[in-house]
Amino acid sequence: MNKAIIVGATSGIGKELAKILAENHYKVGITGRRTALLTELKQSNPDAFCISTFDISDTETSILHLEALVAELDGLDLLFISSGTGDFNDKLDFSIEKRTIDTNVLGFTCVADWAFNFFEKQKHGHIAAISSVAGLRGNRSVPSYNATKAFQINYLEALRQKAKHLRLPITITDVRPGFVNTAMAKGDGQFWVAPVEKAGKQIFTAIRQKKKIVYITKRWWLIAVLLKHIPRTIYDRL
Ligand SMILES: NC(=O)c1ccc[n+]([C@@H]2O[C@H](COP(=O)([O-])OP(=O)(O)OC[C@H]3O[C@@H](n4cnc5c(N)ncnc54)[C@H](OP(=O)(O)O)[C@@H]3O)[C@@H](O)[C@H]2O)c1
């Protein structure tokens, strides 16, 4: 039986993927800060889920929680990072930027490093994490969100290079959604918003196929190409 941990499985994409993995006979460790939501998910399939409540930005304790969860699962094949946050911040309120950086950079790095070291010792494994199409360019309305997603994209690339250098079969999958219909999808002007069920299915397929980078939904690849090629003189005026 495959063993997985989903960091950030209380709602949205992480919760959906947890359900899909359970349906596909994975034993799944589910985490997040909201214990009641983790308990509710566990009650839907008690044999499939183990729960652990922790805040990813508390880097002192996250690792202890992850180690306890691996012991309970009795192994680990896949670690999936879905936890993330971001808010509009036109006034550059530092408390919003700090929360975003603490979660998407410090928390993310702590969990990703722990997982890589675990899989290096084990000599195989799979790390997948949700970054975002937003990480491809800066955005004046949500500066820290886009910047932290750029960090994640770059960090995942570094881990993939490291695995190759070590000649170890450690897969790194960078999941880049456009818009998915969850609490995170905020603001006007959204388009191509994917239902969470569709996003979950496409992510599961990408994991099974050991993809390096996947756009969710697939056609967001086109937006990614466009974004990367908009000249700076035009982009700065948007
Ligand atoms: N929805 C979109 O359009 C979209 C687009 C691109 C990328 N993404 C990315 O997709 C990921 C999942 O988001 P979602 O759309 O599924 O939204 P969501 O429903 O709000 O899920 C966010 C998850 O992150 C967890 N989380 C947030 N802060 C945390 C913290 N400090 N410690 C531990 N867990 C924390 C939440 O759990 P608790 O609150 O219980 O802790 C929750 O499970 C995020 O990384 C987001 O940036 C989403």
The ligand as a Gaussian input file, in Angstrom:
#p B3LYP/6-31G(d) Opt

LIG

0 1
 N       -7.413000      28.074000      -5.848000
 C       -6.643000      28.638000      -6.750000
 O       -7.135000      29.323000      -7.697000
 C       -5.149000      28.448000      -6.698000
 C       -4.382000      28.869000      -7.798000
 C       -3.020000      28.677000      -7.774000
 C       -2.417000      28.100000      -6.669000
 N       -3.171000      27.709000      -5.598000
 C       -2.495000      27.118000      -4.452000
 O       -3.130000      25.912000      -4.101000
 C       -2.836000      25.610000      -2.738000
 C       -4.097000      25.116000      -2.051000
 O       -5.023000      26.179000      -1.981000
 P       -6.591000      25.960000      -2.240000
 O       -6.921000      26.647000      -3.494000
 O       -6.935000      24.534000      -2.069000
 O       -7.212000      26.869000      -1.052000
 P       -7.720000      26.502000       0.426000
 O       -8.969000      25.739000       0.352000
 O       -7.747000      27.815000       1.124000
 O       -6.585000      25.563000       1.031000
 C       -5.442000      26.067000       1.645000
 C       -4.894000      24.987000       2.531000
 O       -3.669000      25.495000       3.090000
 C       -3.685000      25.243000       4.478000
 N       -2.892000      26.253000       5.172000
 C       -2.904000      27.592000       5.004000
 N       -2.079000      28.180000       5.873000
 C       -1.526000      27.170000       6.602000
 C       -0.591000      27.123000       7.663000
 N       -0.048000      28.231000       8.170000
 N       -0.255000      25.924000       8.175000
 C       -0.791000      24.789000       7.678000
 N       -1.675000      24.755000       6.680000
 C       -2.051000      25.942000       6.151000
 C       -5.159000      25.325000       4.866000
 O       -5.367000      24.597000       6.063000
 P       -5.720000      25.281000       7.488000
 O       -6.353000      26.615000       7.211000
 O       -6.648000      24.308000       8.137000
 O       -4.417000      25.384000       8.183000
 C       -5.817000      24.645000       3.691000
 O       -5.855000      23.255000       3.877000
 C       -2.234000      26.894000      -2.141000
 O       -0.838000      26.729000      -2.043000
 C       -2.557000      27.950000      -3.172000
 O       -1.622000      28.996000      -3.178000
 C       -4.529000      27.871000      -5.593000

